[in-house]
Amino acid sequence: MRCTPIFLRYKRKEKTLNNYNLLPHEKILLSIDEAAEYASIGHHRLRAIIEENPDLSFILRKGKQVLIKRPYFENWIETVTFI
């Protein structure tokens, strides 16, 4: 009888960034791409807005990663007249 190595018996569960498959309006934090798509603007323009105004209330920095606080982002979009 042939024995298979233990690492071949069990498949490793692949990690996904979004295990719950939430829609953007259900999330609290959005990535730059998600926020850009949510607001119907380009991600390059959103990055430029963040670089020009680093003290905006909807920005959350996690190391190098920039996340967008959705409720504050929605409020900011309501107040701004030109993007």
Secondary structure, DSSP 8 states (H G I E B T S, - for coil): -----HHHHS------S-TT---GGG-SEE-HHHHHHHHTS-HHHHHHHHHH-TT-TTEEEETTEEEEEHHHHHHHHHH-S--
